[in-house]
Amino acid sequence: MRICAVTVTSRTREHLIGDALRSVEPYVSNFLIIHLYDAEGSDSTLKIARQIGAKRVNIVNASIHDGMPALRNNGLFTAHKLGADWALMLDTDERIIPKGVDMRAALELLPDDVDAVDIQRVG
């Protein structure tokens, strides 16, 4: 099973992207960074992403004017083109902390008609 972590980011996320990507690094086959090239700012966000993911990082440039739904749909489409079975949508301010749960095994147990899983702790 191939899992692609998809992250939409801008040039202002260098203080966040490292922890976000490291939190999923053990579980994913590759990373897809959708980089908003026309966002304000300049920093080392992409450099940090490349350091963490090495050869597994794929970068797609996109415009902030495309809108978030189109950016996420492009991420899903591109993850599929990269050979992923699942796309893990990860905002740069999010972390995945499975606390002993084998994410791959849990996904394997899902019925074939399940297309998406979105689990968030709310309490």
All heavy atoms as an XYZ file, in Angstrom:
948
protein
N       0.841     -1.171      0.000
C       0.000      0.000      0.000
C       0.889      1.238      0.000
O       1.840      1.334      0.763
C      -0.864      0.001      1.262
C      -1.582      1.298      1.460
S      -2.404      1.489      3.053
C      -3.101     -0.089      3.321
N       0.561      2.170     -0.882
C       1.327      3.411     -0.984
C       0.466      4.571     -0.485
O      -0.638      4.771     -0.958
C       1.773      3.651     -2.410
C       2.796      2.603     -2.882
C       3.254      2.836     -4.303
N       3.674      4.185     -4.589
C       4.904      4.667     -4.394
N       5.838      3.896     -3.887
N       5.201      5.906     -4.711
N       1.016      5.313      0.478
C       0.343      6.474      1.040
C       1.164      7.704      0.690
O       2.376      7.735      0.897
C       0.204      6.358      2.571
C      -0.564      5.094      2.947
C      -0.485      7.604      3.143
C      -0.562      4.797      4.432
N       0.497      8.706      0.138
C       1.158      9.966     -0.208
C       0.642     11.047      0.736
O      -0.566     11.258      0.840
C       0.845     10.344     -1.656
S       1.582     11.907     -2.180
N       1.549     11.730      1.429
C       1.171     12.873      2.261
C       1.087     14.101      1.368
O       2.043     14.426      0.666
C       2.189     13.093      3.363
N      -0.064     14.760      1.348
C      -0.283     15.934      0.511
C      -0.379     17.162      1.412
O      -1.205     17.207      2.327
C      -1.579     15.797     -0.326
C      -1.803     17.046     -1.168
C      -1.523     14.550     -1.191
N       0.471     18.136      1.162
C       0.513     19.355      1.962
C       0.468     20.562      1.049
O       1.234     20.646      0.095
C       1.817     19.415      2.794
O       1.892     18.259      3.605
C       1.872     20.647      3.660
N      -0.458     21.476      1.338
C      -0.503     22.757      0.638
C       0.237     23.749      1.521
O      -0.080     23.895      2.700
C      -1.953     23.227      0.401
C      -1.969     24.597     -0.269
C      -2.723     22.213     -0.431
N       1.235     24.413      0.956
C       2.043     25.319      1.774
C       2.433     26.563      0.996
O       2.366     26.604     -0.226
C       3.303     24.600      2.307
O       3.926     25.419      3.282
C       4.272     24.270      1.196
N       2.843     27.558      1.756
C       3.344     28.795      1.158
C       4.763     29.024      1.659
O       5.333     28.188      2.351
C       2.439     29.970      1.559
O       2.527     30.186      2.959
N       5.291     30.153      1.326
C       6.675     30.466      1.702
C       6.809     30.874      3.164
O       7.880     31.215      3.593
C       7.185     31.603      0.832
C       7.245     31.242     -0.614
C       7.748     32.414     -1.392
N       7.374     32.237     -2.778
C       7.540     33.134     -3.696
N       8.055     34.298     -3.390
N       7.184     32.898     -4.929
N       5.752     30.828      3.906
C       5.807     31.331      5.281
C       5.650     30.215      6.312
O       5.289     30.469      7.451
C       4.699     32.362      5.510
O       3.435     31.720      5.272
C       4.855     33.546      4.587
N       5.920     28.988      5.943
C       5.657     27.854      6.827
C       6.908     27.118      7.281
O       6.827     25.996      7.755
C       4.715     26.875      6.128
C       3.351     27.429      5.861
C       2.754     27.871      7.137
N       1.349     28.184      6.988
C       0.561     28.468      8.001
N       1.049     28.470      9.211
N      -0.687     28.761      7.805
N       8.058     27.753      7.208
C       9.288     27.071      7.590
C       9.289     26.651      9.050
O       9.912     25.660      9.416
C      10.514     27.909      7.264
C      10.645     29.157      8.104
C      11.845     29.985      7.690
O      12.704     29.517      6.929
O      11.920     31.147      8.141
N       8.585     27.365      9.903
C       8.549     27.027     11.325
C       7.593     25.877     11.632
O       7.595     25.354     12.738
C       8.182     28.261     12.147
C       6.805     28.783     11.885
N       6.454     29.398     10.695
C       5.689     28.750     12.641
C       5.175     29.730     10.740
N       4.686     29.346     11.907
N       6.793     25.443     10.664
C       5.797     24.396     10.878
C       6.014     23.130     10.060
O       5.725     22.032     10.526
C       4.394     24.931     10.550
C       3.837     26.014     11.452
C       2.553     26.572     10.862
C       3.594     25.474     12.845
N       6.491     23.272      8.847
C       6.470     22.146      7.912
C       7.334     20.962      8.364
O       6.975     19.808      8.142
C       6.835     22.580      6.478
C       6.392     21.497      5.495
C       8.309     22.934      6.365
C       6.287     21.944      4.072
N       8.428     21.230      9.024
C       9.304     20.145      9.456
C       8.603     19.186     10.398
O       8.615     17.967     10.196
N       7.977     19.709     11.440
C       7.271     18.852     12.402
C       6.109     18.120     11.756
O       5.848     16.957     12.058
C       6.770     19.672     13.590
C       7.890     20.122     14.513
O       8.993     19.525     14.455
O       7.663     21.063     15.289
N       5.394     18.801     10.860
C       4.261     18.159     10.184
C       4.727     16.966      9.358
O       4.183     15.865      9.475
C       3.531     19.168      9.293
N       5.741     17.153      8.539
C       6.220     16.072      7.676
C       6.880     14.950      8.472
O       6.680     13.769      8.171
C       7.172     16.609      6.612
C       6.575     17.604      5.617
C       7.618     17.996      4.579
C       5.314     17.077      4.958
N       7.625     15.309      9.497
C       8.247     14.273     10.332
C       7.194     13.406     11.029
O       7.423     12.217     11.261
C       9.191     14.896     11.362
C      10.577     15.175     10.809
C      11.563     15.568     11.895
N      11.283     16.894     12.438
C      11.711     18.029     11.892
N      12.444     17.987     10.792
N      11.412     19.180     12.435
N       6.030     13.977     11.334
C       4.999     13.205     12.034
C       4.406     12.096     11.167
O       3.863     11.133     11.691
C       3.891     14.136     12.550
O       2.982     14.519     11.548
N       4.514     12.217      9.851
C       3.959     11.186      8.962
C       5.038     10.424      8.199
O       4.737      9.433      7.531
C       2.941     11.778      7.956
C       1.770     12.408      8.677
C       3.599     12.772      7.011
N       6.269     10.868      8.308
C       7.365     10.283      7.530
C       7.448      8.756      7.629
O       7.646      8.088      6.616
C       8.688     10.940      7.953
C       9.827     10.695      7.002
C      10.541      9.397      7.305
O      10.544      8.961      8.470
O      11.091      8.807      6.361
N       7.246      8.153      8.798
C       7.348      6.689      8.865
C       6.239      5.940      8.128
O       6.368      4.759      7.850
C       7.248      6.390     10.371
C       7.492      7.668     11.070
C       7.066      8.747     10.127
N       5.151      6.625      7.815
C       3.959      5.949      7.274
C       3.739      6.159      5.789
O       2.897      5.492      5.201
C       2.711      6.432      8.025
C       2.908      6.472      9.509
C       3.080      7.674     10.174
C       2.972      5.292     10.248
C       3.288      7.704     11.546
C       3.183      5.314     11.615
C       3.344      6.527     12.254
O       3.558      6.554     13.599
N       4.446      7.109      5.194
C       4.133      7.463      3.810
C       5.223      6.999      2.848
O       6.392      6.886      3.210
C       3.889      8.982      3.646
C       2.735      9.440      4.524
C       5.131      9.795      3.922
N       4.786      6.749      1.632
C       5.712      6.368      0.565
C       6.372      7.587     -0.055
O       7.517      7.540     -0.485
C       4.969      5.591     -0.520
O       4.320      4.478      0.043
N       5.612      8.678     -0.125
C       6.158      9.914     -0.670
C       5.351     11.112     -0.172
O       4.313     10.970      0.459
C       6.245      9.884     -2.194
C       4.928      9.585     -2.857
O       3.964      9.208     -2.221
N       4.881      9.747     -4.156
N       5.889     12.293     -0.458
C       5.286     13.557     -0.074
C       4.963     14.347     -1.328
O       5.759     14.366     -2.272
C       6.255     14.402      0.760
C       6.706     13.756      2.030
C       7.871     13.013      2.069
C       5.981     13.904      3.192
C       8.306     12.429      3.238
C       6.405     13.325      4.370
C       7.561     12.584      4.401
N       3.828     15.008     -1.322
C       3.482     15.937     -2.387
C       3.296     17.298     -1.736
O       2.417     17.468     -0.886
C       2.198     15.506     -3.101
C       1.656     16.496     -4.127
C       2.653     16.723     -5.262
C       0.326     16.016     -4.674
N       4.135     18.224     -2.112
C       4.053     19.580     -1.591
C       3.438     20.449     -2.684
O       4.017     20.598     -3.760
C       5.449     20.136     -1.221
C       6.231     19.162     -0.348
C       5.320     21.518     -0.589
C       5.635     18.876      0.994
N       2.256     20.983     -2.421
C       1.634     21.932     -3.345
C       2.053     23.310     -2.855
O       1.594     23.787     -1.821
C       0.108     21.770     -3.384
C      -0.234     20.348     -3.839
C      -0.512     22.824     -4.302
C      -1.700     20.026     -3.804
N       2.965     23.907     -3.580
C       3.605     25.148     -3.163
C       2.929     26.343     -3.811
O       2.852     26.433     -5.034
C       5.090     25.108     -3.535
C       5.824     26.312     -3.094
N       6.340     27.223     -3.965
C       6.133     26.761     -1.852
C       6.935     28.177     -3.295
N       6.826     27.921     -2.010
N       2.439     27.247     -2.971
C       1.789     28.462     -3.469
C       2.867     29.480     -3.805
O       3.352     30.206     -2.948
C       0.821     29.004     -2.417
C      -0.258     28.021     -1.980
C      -1.114     28.619     -0.880
C      -1.097     27.577     -3.160
N       3.237     29.508     -5.060
C       4.386     30.313     -5.488
C       4.124     31.799     -5.409
O       5.052     32.593     -5.321
C       4.818     29.946     -6.910
C       3.781     30.228     -7.961
C       3.638     31.492     -8.514
C       2.928     29.227     -8.408
C       2.685     31.753     -9.477
C       1.977     29.475     -9.367
C       1.860     30.739     -9.899
O       0.913     30.982    -10.849
N       2.856     32.213     -5.430
C       2.576     33.646     -5.424
C       2.183     34.168     -4.046
O       1.711     35.279     -3.909
C       1.511     33.996     -6.461
C       0.251     33.154     -6.330
O       0.187     32.261     -5.458
O      -0.683     33.380     -7.117
N       2.417     33.360     -3.004
C       2.159     33.827     -1.644
C       3.287     34.757     -1.209
O       4.413     34.645     -1.672
C       2.054     32.637     -0.691
N       2.970     35.662     -0.336
C       3.962     36.614      0.169
C       5.023     35.894      0.996
O       4.751     34.891      1.638
C       3.265     37.657      1.043
C       2.213     38.446      0.318
C       2.727     39.758     -0.192
O       3.730     40.243      0.336
O       2.118     40.294     -1.125
N       6.213     36.428      0.995
C       7.265     35.917      1.861
C       8.320     35.115      1.119
O       8.164     34.758     -0.035
N       9.402     34.874      1.819
C      10.504     34.096      1.266
C      11.244     33.452      2.426
O      11.678     34.137      3.337
C      11.436     35.006      0.471
O      12.533     34.279      0.012
N      11.363     32.141      2.400
C      12.072     31.453      3.473
C      12.530     30.092      2.992
O      12.621     29.845      1.801
C      11.202     31.356      4.725
C       9.945     30.526      4.517
O       9.862     29.775      3.535
O       9.034     30.620      5.349
N      12.771     29.174      3.911
C      13.329     27.879      3.551
C      12.309     26.738      3.701
O      12.700     25.612      3.962
C      14.575     27.611      4.390
O      14.268     27.685      5.764
N      11.039     27.012      3.508
C      10.007     25.985      3.643
C      10.294     24.784      2.752
O      10.284     23.640      3.215
C       8.616     26.568      3.316
O       8.346     27.652      4.215
C       7.530     25.522      3.442
N      10.544     24.993      1.473
C      10.784     23.881      0.549
C      12.096     23.177      0.846
O      12.198     21.952      0.713
C      10.744     24.364     -0.896
C       9.387     24.840     -1.388
C       9.481     25.292     -2.851
C       8.332     23.766     -1.225
N      13.114     23.919      1.264
C      14.399     23.313      1.617
C      14.213     22.336      2.783
O      14.744     21.220      2.762
C      15.405     24.401      1.974
C      16.758     23.867      2.373
C      17.696     25.010      2.743
C      19.020     24.463      3.227
N      19.896     25.534      3.706
N      13.462     22.727      3.780
C      13.203     21.862      4.928
C      12.434     20.623      4.491
O      12.744     19.503      4.899
C      12.451     22.634      6.029
C      13.368     23.712      6.614
C      11.935     21.700      7.113
C      12.660     24.723      7.491
N      11.427     20.797      3.642
C      10.651     19.656      3.146
C      11.555     18.674      2.412
O      11.458     17.454      2.604
C       9.534     20.138      2.230
N      12.445     19.180      1.577
C      13.362     18.305      0.835
C      14.320     17.571      1.772
O      14.652     16.416      1.546
C      14.136     19.113     -0.197
C      13.311     19.512     -1.396
C      14.175     20.200     -2.451
N      13.383     20.670     -3.548
C      13.097     21.957     -3.781
N      13.560     22.900     -2.981
N      12.364     22.305     -4.813
N      14.770     18.230      2.822
C      15.684     17.590      3.777
C      14.996     16.417      4.473
O      15.620     15.385      4.707
C      16.161     18.602      4.819
C      17.143     19.606      4.283
C      17.453     20.714      5.292
O      16.731     20.937      6.252
N      18.547     21.419      5.043
N      13.746     16.570      4.801
C      13.023     15.516      5.519
C      12.662     14.367      4.596
O      12.836     13.203      4.931
C      11.768     16.097      6.192
C      12.200     17.031      7.323
C      10.841     14.990      6.708
C      11.122     17.907      7.849
N      12.160     14.687      3.418
C      11.683     13.653      2.510
C      12.687     13.168      1.495
O      12.447     12.185      0.805
N      13.814     13.840      1.389
C      14.864     13.482      0.431
C      14.265     13.232     -0.948
O      13.604     14.095     -1.493
C      15.676     12.309      0.935
N      14.485     12.047     -1.488
C      14.031     11.745     -2.855
C      12.534     11.479     -2.943
O      12.000     11.311     -4.026
C      14.802     10.547     -3.393
C      16.276     10.831     -3.540
C      17.024      9.624     -4.034
C      18.495      9.959     -4.143
N      19.300      8.814     -4.504
N      11.857     11.425     -1.813
C      10.423     11.137     -1.822
C       9.559     12.391     -1.926
O       8.346     12.304     -1.924
C      10.038     10.365     -0.557
C      10.725      9.011     -0.481
C      10.255      8.217      0.696
N      10.576      8.884      1.955
C       9.933      8.666      3.100
N       8.929      7.828      3.156
N      10.307      9.287      4.197
N      10.168     13.569     -2.025
C       9.418     14.820     -2.092
C       9.137     15.192     -3.537
O      10.043     15.215     -4.369
C      10.180     15.965     -1.382
C       9.525     17.310     -1.663
C      10.245     15.705      0.106
N       7.882     15.471     -3.827
C       7.452     15.957     -5.132
C       6.820     17.323     -4.907
O       5.991     17.481     -4.014
C       6.406     15.017     -5.742
C       6.938     13.614     -5.885
O       7.582     13.298     -6.859
N       6.687     12.768     -4.890
N       7.204     18.295     -5.714
C       6.694     19.658     -5.536
C       5.930     20.073     -6.778
O       6.408     19.910     -7.901
C       7.844     20.637     -5.251
C       8.517     20.251     -3.927
C       7.336     22.077     -5.209
C       9.774     20.996     -3.611
N       4.734     20.594     -6.551
C       3.899     21.139     -7.617
C       3.651     22.600     -7.280
O       3.207     22.917     -6.168
C       2.545     20.391     -7.712
C       1.621     21.063     -8.703
C       2.756     18.934     -8.060
N       3.956     23.486     -8.190
C       3.669     24.902     -7.975
C       2.236     25.201     -8.366
O       1.731     24.693     -9.364
C       4.630     25.768     -8.789
C       6.023     25.750     -8.210
O       6.206     25.936     -7.016
N       7.013     25.519     -9.047
N       1.580     26.002     -7.547
C       0.189     26.363     -7.800
C      -0.025     27.810     -7.375
O       0.781     28.387     -6.648
C      -0.741     25.439     -7.013
N      -1.120     28.366     -7.828
C      -1.441     29.742     -7.489
C      -2.418     29.789     -6.322
O      -3.355     28.995     -6.245
C      -2.071     30.451     -8.686
O      -2.523     31.739     -8.301
N      -2.201     30.732     -5.447
C      -3.099     30.930     -4.326
C      -4.508     31.283     -4.818
O      -5.505     31.048     -4.141
C      -2.536     32.016     -3.373
C      -3.220     31.953     -2.028
C      -2.622     33.390     -4.001
C      -2.527     32.776     -0.968
N      -4.605     31.792     -6.021
C      -5.883     32.200     -6.587
C      -6.722     31.022     -7.086
O      -7.887     31.202     -7.430
C      -5.652     33.208     -7.719
C      -4.907     34.420     -7.256
N      -5.442     35.359     -6.392
C      -3.632     34.832     -7.495
C      -4.560     36.291     -6.133
N      -3.450     36.002     -6.795
N      -6.143     29.825     -7.113
C      -6.896     28.644     -7.539
C      -7.968     28.256     -6.537
O      -8.952     27.626     -6.889
C      -5.949     27.454     -7.747
C      -5.013     27.645     -8.921
O      -5.332     28.465     -9.808
O      -3.968     26.981     -8.950
N      -7.784     28.596     -5.277
C      -8.740     28.252     -4.225
C      -8.419     26.898     -3.607
O      -7.921     25.988     -4.267
N      -8.715     26.770     -2.336
C      -8.358     25.562     -1.600
C      -9.012     24.293     -2.143
O      -8.341     23.271     -2.252
C      -8.668     25.740     -0.118
C      -8.077     24.637      0.724
S      -6.274     24.416      0.530
C      -5.667     25.787      1.474
N     -10.300     24.284     -2.495
C     -10.865     23.032     -3.038
C     -10.137     22.544     -4.292
O      -9.842     21.356     -4.420
C     -12.318     23.399     -3.347
C     -12.632     24.521     -2.411
C     -11.347     25.303     -2.315
N      -9.800     23.447     -5.190
C      -9.086     23.051     -6.409
C      -7.679     22.564     -6.075
O      -7.190     21.600     -6.674
C      -9.012     24.228     -7.385
N      -7.028     23.201     -5.110
C      -5.684     22.783     -4.721
C      -5.708     21.379     -4.128
O      -4.872     20.536     -4.448
C      -5.085     23.765     -3.722
C      -4.784     25.159     -4.262
C      -4.429     26.109     -3.124
C      -3.681     25.111     -5.296
N      -6.679     21.102     -3.266
C      -6.777     19.763     -2.672
C      -7.148     18.715     -3.724
O      -6.599     17.613     -3.710
C      -7.773     19.757     -1.519
C      -7.220     20.487     -0.316
C      -8.125     20.319      0.882
N      -7.543     21.030      2.000
C      -6.955     20.442      3.030
N      -6.879     19.143      3.085
N      -6.456     21.149      4.014
N      -8.049     19.043     -4.626
C      -8.396     18.095     -5.692
C      -7.184     17.812     -6.565
O      -6.960     16.664     -6.973
C      -9.557     18.624     -6.528
C     -10.871     18.528     -5.800
O     -11.022     17.779     -4.844
N     -11.840     19.320     -6.243
N      -6.407     18.838     -6.866
C      -5.175     18.639     -7.632
C      -4.222     17.731     -6.859
O      -3.557     16.878     -7.439
C      -4.513     19.984     -7.931
C      -3.265     19.829     -8.767
O      -3.138     18.921     -9.575
N      -2.315     20.724     -8.557
N      -4.177     17.902     -5.542
C      -3.336     17.044     -4.714
C      -3.757     15.586     -4.789
O      -2.924     14.692     -4.918
N      -5.058     15.325     -4.726
C      -5.560     13.954     -4.825
C      -5.242     13.357     -6.198
O      -4.806     12.216     -6.308
C      -7.064     13.921     -4.568
C      -7.499     14.276     -3.156
C      -9.021     14.409     -3.087
C      -6.999     13.255     -2.155
N      -5.460     14.134     -7.239
C      -5.182     13.678     -8.604
C      -3.693     13.369     -8.775
O      -3.323     12.319     -9.307
C      -5.633     14.754     -9.602
C      -5.307     14.431    -11.028
C      -6.055     13.507    -11.736
C      -4.236     15.041    -11.655
C      -5.745     13.194    -13.057
C      -3.920     14.737    -12.974
C      -4.680     13.811    -13.672
N      -2.846     14.262     -8.293
C      -1.409     14.078     -8.445
C      -0.908     12.909     -7.601
O      -0.039     12.145     -8.035
C      -0.658     15.376     -8.102
O      -1.182     16.434     -8.913
C       0.830     15.236     -8.352
N      -1.449     12.743     -6.404
C      -1.069     11.597     -5.566
C      -1.378     10.293     -6.297
O      -0.579      9.354     -6.277
C      -1.797     11.649     -4.226
N      -2.530     10.243     -6.956
C      -2.887      9.048     -7.735
C      -1.887      8.835     -8.870
O      -1.435      7.712     -9.114
C      -4.309      9.185     -8.279
C      -4.730      8.058     -9.149
N      -4.979      6.799     -8.659
C      -4.919      7.992    -10.482
C      -5.324      6.004     -9.656
N      -5.283      6.712    -10.776
N      -1.530      9.911     -9.567
C      -0.545      9.803    -10.649
C       0.810      9.325    -10.134
O       1.547      8.665    -10.860
C      -0.379     11.151    -11.358
C      -1.493     11.468    -12.318
C      -1.339     12.773    -13.073
C       0.022     13.299    -13.273
N       0.101     14.559    -14.024
N       1.121      9.639     -8.881
C       2.390      9.201     -8.286
C       2.326      7.755     -7.804
O       3.304      7.235     -7.284
C       2.757     10.116     -7.113
C       3.154     11.543     -7.480
C       3.272     12.401     -6.221
C       4.461     11.549     -8.271
N       1.159      7.113     -7.976
C       1.033      5.705     -7.618
C       0.484      5.432     -6.239
O       0.520      4.300     -5.764
N      -0.044      6.452     -5.578
C      -0.565      6.270     -4.227
C      -1.925      5.581     -4.241
O      -2.740      5.800     -5.128
C      -0.679      7.617     -3.521
N      -2.142      4.749     -3.231
C      -3.452      4.149     -2.993
C      -4.299      5.051     -2.100
O      -5.525      5.046     -2.176
C      -3.289      2.787     -2.300
C      -2.435      1.847     -3.111
O      -2.822      1.535     -4.255
O      -1.371      1.431     -2.616
N      -3.617      5.783     -1.215
C      -4.270      6.691     -0.283
C      -3.515      8.016     -0.276
O      -2.301      8.043     -0.440
C      -4.254      6.133      1.145
C      -5.167      4.973      1.354
C      -4.850      3.652      1.206
C      -6.532      5.024      1.735
N      -5.947      2.880      1.486
C      -6.995      3.695      1.828
C      -7.419      6.048      2.033
C      -8.307      3.381      2.179
C      -8.719      5.735      2.391
C      -9.148      4.413      2.465
N      -4.250      9.107     -0.072
C      -3.639     10.422      0.113
C      -3.966     10.892      1.526
O      -5.117     10.873      1.942
C      -4.175     11.421     -0.909
N      -2.948     11.266      2.241
C      -3.105     11.788      3.589
C      -2.989     13.305      3.495
O      -1.910     13.828      3.249
C      -2.016     11.206      4.484
C      -2.102     11.468      5.971
C      -1.339     10.373      6.701
C      -1.624     12.822      6.380
N      -4.118     13.997      3.627
C      -4.124     15.452      3.534
C      -3.627     16.007      4.862
O      -4.209     15.743      5.909
C      -5.531     15.971      3.235
C      -6.150     15.386      1.960
S      -5.157     15.620      0.461
C      -5.369     17.354      0.167
N      -2.545     16.753      4.819
C      -1.877     17.218      6.038
C      -1.617     18.711      5.943
O      -0.837     19.146      5.101
C      -0.546     16.464      6.196
C       0.296     16.797      7.407
C      -0.355     16.246      8.678
C       1.698     16.213      7.240
N      -2.275     19.483      6.796
C      -1.965     20.904      6.875
C      -0.646     21.062      7.626
O      -0.289     20.223      8.456
C      -3.067     21.667      7.615
C      -4.350     21.773      6.808
O      -4.324     21.470      5.594
O      -5.385     22.139      7.391
N       0.059     22.148      7.380
C       1.362     22.313      8.010
C       1.271     22.499      9.526
O       2.252     22.286     10.225
C       2.133     23.499      7.398
O       1.314     24.666      7.468
C       2.530     23.213      5.968
N       0.099     22.858     10.032
C      -0.047     22.994     11.481
C      -0.649     21.745     12.128
O      -1.024     21.763     13.292
C      -0.876     24.225     11.841
C      -2.295     24.166     11.305
O      -2.604     23.266     10.493
O      -3.100     25.026     11.692
N      -0.702     20.643     11.391
C      -1.229     19.392     11.911
C      -0.102     18.391     12.144
O       0.929     18.435     11.489
C      -2.239     18.777     10.930
C      -3.482     19.608     10.752
C      -4.435     19.045      9.716
O      -3.984     18.352      8.787
O      -5.630     19.317      9.835
N      -0.345     17.458     13.062
C       0.586     16.380     13.346
C      -0.205     15.092     13.441
O      -1.316     15.076     13.967
C       1.323     16.590     14.684
C       1.962     17.957     14.856
C       3.101     18.180     13.877
N       3.643     19.518     14.010
C       3.311     20.538     13.229
N       2.410     20.395     12.286
N       3.883     21.714     13.382
N       0.350     13.994     12.972
C      -0.269     12.682     13.110
C       0.452     11.963     14.248
O       1.665     11.742     14.186
C      -0.150     11.858     11.806
C      -0.776     12.622     10.634
C      -0.767     10.485     11.983
C      -2.250     12.916     10.773
N      -0.298     11.606     15.274
C       0.263     10.912     16.435
C      -0.586      9.663     16.653
O      -1.629      9.715     17.308
C       0.259     11.820     17.677
C       1.014     13.122     17.361
C       0.877     11.100     18.871
C       0.854     14.203     18.390
N      -0.192      8.522     16.075
C      -1.053      7.333     16.077
C      -1.142      6.586     17.409
O      -1.998      5.744     17.569
C      -0.434      6.443     15.002
C       0.982      6.873     14.935
C       1.012      8.323     15.293
N      -0.303      6.872     18.383
C      -0.343      6.233     19.708
C      -0.498      4.722     19.626
O      -1.418      4.137     20.183
C      -1.455      6.843     20.558
C      -1.215      8.291     20.899
C      -2.253      8.831     21.837
C      -1.943     10.282     22.143
N      -2.868     10.847     23.090
N       0.396      4.087     18.885
C       0.412      2.633     18.803
C      -0.478      2.017     17.742
O      -0.448      0.814     17.523
N      -1.269      2.808     17.055
C      -2.141      2.287     15.996
C      -1.329      2.158     14.711
O      -0.633      3.086     14.309
C      -3.353      3.221     15.765
C      -4.165      2.782     14.563
C      -4.210      3.295     17.010
N      -1.401      1.010     14.089
C      -0.745      0.787     12.807
C      -1.674      1.324     11.721
O      -2.676      0.700     11.378
C      -0.479     -0.705     12.610
C       0.264     -1.011     11.322
O       0.222     -0.196     10.369
O       0.881     -2.084     11.262
N      -1.359      2.506     11.196
C      -2.241      3.145     10.220
C      -2.428      2.294      8.975
O      -3.519      2.214      8.427
C      -1.709      4.530      9.836
C      -1.869      5.543     10.922
S      -1.648      7.263     10.386
C      -0.148      7.232      9.461
N      -1.372      1.670      8.516
C      -1.479      0.833      7.315
C      -2.420     -0.346      7.555
O      -3.266     -0.656      6.734
C      -0.110      0.350      6.873
C       0.751      1.453      6.320
C       2.142      0.919      5.948
N       2.923      1.952      5.343
C       2.872      2.281      4.051
N       2.073      1.626      3.243
N       3.613      3.247      3.574
N      -2.275     -0.999      8.691
C      -3.145     -2.133      9.007
C      -4.597     -1.682      9.139
O      -5.514     -2.374      8.677
C      -2.681     -2.820     10.293
N      -4.814     -0.522      9.745
C      -6.175     -0.008      9.887
C      -6.800      0.279      8.526
O      -7.980     -0.038      8.294
C      -6.169      1.249     10.753
N      -6.034      0.844      7.609
C      -6.557      1.105      6.267
C      -6.865     -0.191      5.527
O      -7.852     -0.283      4.792
C      -5.571      1.958      5.463
C      -5.427      3.409      5.900
C      -4.273      4.073      5.163
C      -6.723      4.171      5.699
N      -6.038     -1.192      5.711
C      -6.259     -2.497      5.058
C      -7.563     -3.147      5.518
O      -8.185     -3.911      4.778
C      -5.091     -3.444      5.333
C      -3.801     -3.061      4.657
C      -3.791     -3.310      3.155
O      -4.711     -3.959      2.620
O      -2.844     -2.837      2.506
N      -7.986     -2.864      6.743
C      -9.204     -3.459      7.287
C     -10.487     -2.806      6.784
O     -11.569     -3.351      6.965
C      -9.183     -3.392      8.824
C      -8.142     -4.265      9.512
C      -8.121     -3.969     11.002
C      -8.411     -5.738      9.256
N     -10.366     -1.644      6.159
C     -11.559     -0.944      5.682
C     -12.205     -1.692      4.520
O     -11.511     -2.254      3.675
C     -11.195      0.475      5.236
C     -10.715      1.420      6.331
C     -10.219      2.722      5.720
C     -11.817      1.671      7.337
N     -13.544     -1.681      4.450
C     -14.220     -2.290      3.299
C     -13.823     -1.581      2.002
O     -13.436     -0.410      2.013
C     -15.705     -2.061      3.592
C     -15.786     -1.727      5.037
C     -14.469     -1.136      5.431
N     -13.921     -2.280      0.905
C     -13.514     -1.731     -0.393
C     -14.294     -0.480     -0.804
O     -13.813      0.307     -1.606
C     -13.667     -2.790     -1.494
C     -12.626     -3.887     -1.357
O     -11.597     -3.658     -0.698
O     -12.853     -4.982     -1.907
N     -15.508     -0.309     -0.269
C     -16.308      0.840     -0.679
C     -16.007      2.114      0.125
O     -16.607      3.150     -0.107
C     -17.804      0.520     -0.615
C     -18.272      0.165      0.792
O     -17.432     -0.126      1.650
O     -19.502      0.173      1.014
N     -15.038      2.068      1.035
C     -14.647      3.255      1.796
C     -13.604      4.019      0.990
O     -12.556      3.492      0.650
C     -14.090      2.869      3.188
C     -13.535      4.107      3.891
C     -15.168      2.210      4.022
N     -13.927      5.279      0.687
C     -13.037      6.124     -0.104
C     -12.253      7.130      0.732
O     -11.226      7.635      0.303
C     -13.827      6.921     -1.135
C     -14.418      6.048     -2.213
O     -14.084      4.862     -2.281
O     -15.233      6.563     -2.989
N     -12.764      7.477      1.902
C     -12.126      8.522      2.689
C     -12.307      8.251      4.173
O     -13.313      7.692      4.593
C     -12.732      9.884      2.346
N     -11.315      8.673      4.923
C     -11.356      8.592      6.380
C     -10.861      9.938      6.898
O      -9.790     10.398      6.497
C     -10.452      7.468      6.918
C     -10.458      7.446      8.429
C     -10.872      6.123      6.348
N     -11.634     10.580      7.745
C     -11.230     11.866      8.335
C     -11.539     11.781      9.813
O     -12.697     11.850     10.215
C     -11.981     13.017      7.680
C     -11.533     14.357      8.199
O     -10.576     14.428      8.989
O     -12.154     15.375      7.819
N     -10.523     11.598     10.611
C     -10.710     11.421     12.049
C      -9.987     12.534     12.785
O      -8.811     12.765     12.550
C     -10.151     10.044     12.512
C     -10.865      8.925     11.770
C     -10.278      9.899     14.023
C     -10.261      7.566     12.006
N     -10.717     13.207     13.640
C     -10.123     14.273     14.427
C     -10.641     14.185     15.853
O     -11.839     13.981     16.061
C     -10.486     15.633     13.840
C      -9.976     15.812     12.428
C     -10.363     17.148     11.844
O     -10.636     18.090     12.555
N     -10.395     17.222     10.538
N      -9.762     14.337     16.790
C     -10.172     14.381     18.192
C     -10.763     15.757     18.476
O     -10.166     16.767     18.127
C      -8.975     14.129     19.091
C      -9.358     14.030     20.520
C      -8.186     13.659     21.350
N      -8.705     13.139     22.599
C      -8.003     12.481     23.449
N      -6.753     12.211     23.204
N      -8.540     12.046     24.566
N     -11.919     15.792     19.076
C     -12.591     17.058     19.304
C     -12.762     17.383     20.788
O     -13.282     18.431     21.128
C     -13.972     17.106     18.598
C     -13.787     17.084     17.100
C     -14.856     15.967     19.062
N     -12.350     16.506     21.658
C     -12.568     16.781     23.086
C     -11.323     16.755     23.897
O     -10.243     16.621     23.504
